[in-house]
Amino acid sequence: MYLLIYDFKGARTNKIPRQFYRALEILLAKRSDVTRVQNSAFLCGSEQSAHELRALLEKWEAEAKMFEVIKLAPRTERPEAEPIEGYA
């Protein structure tokens, strides 16, 4: 699973072309494993979808960051973490 966030640096929402939002909606309709988390944050179920979304964002000159999401075991199943020296 991947998290993508993007920003059009220095651009106001009304200055971003409508064609960008149309292209984004087409991709979202095509890729059922891409979910909008917030206005400019998406969760992608596959690496392929994440790369496709990132390519679209960069095509429209958005600054895009992609992160791999790791699901953690429930807290009761994880060993306690060692305190970091100086932050105990």
Backbone hydrogen bonds, N-H to C=O, Kabsch-Sander energy under -0.5 kcal/mol:
donor,donor_aa,acceptor,acceptor_aa,energy
2,Y,44,C,-2.8
3,L,67,F,-3.1
4,L,42,F,-2.9
5,I,65,K,-2.3
6,Y,40,S,-2.1
7,D,63,E,-1.7
9,K,7,D,-1.0
11,A,8,F,-2.2
15,K,12,R,-2.0
16,I,12,R,-0.5
16,I,13,T,-1.2
20,F,17,P,-1.1
21,Y,17,P,-1.0
22,R,18,R,-2.2
23,A,19,Q,-2.6
24,L,20,F,-2.4
25,E,21,Y,-2.2
26,I,22,R,-2.2
27,L,23,A,-2.1
28,L,24,L,-2.5
29,A,25,E,-2.1
30,K,26,I,-1.8
31,R,27,L,-2.4
32,S,30,K,-0.8
34,V,31,R,-1.5
35,T,33,D,-0.5
35,T,43,L,-2.8
37,V,41,A,-3.0
38,Q,41,A,-1.5
41,A,38,Q,-1.5
42,F,4,L,-2.9
43,L,35,T,-3.0
44,C,2,Y,-3.4
44,C,42,F,-0.5
45,G,33,D,-1.9
50,A,46,S,-2.0
51,H,47,E,-2.6
52,E,48,Q,-2.2
53,L,49,S,-2.6
54,R,50,A,-2.5
55,A,51,H,-2.4
56,L,52,E,-2.0
57,L,53,L,-2.5
58,E,54,R,-2.7
59,K,55,A,-2.0
60,W,56,L,-1.4
61,E,58,E,-1.6
62,A,57,L,-2.5
63,E,7,D,-3.1
64,A,62,A,-0.7
65,K,5,I,-2.7
67,F,3,L,-2.8
69,V,1,M,-3.1
71,K,69,V,-0.5
77,E,74,P,-2.4
78,R,74,P,-0.5
78,R,75,R,-1.1
87,Y,84,I,-2.7
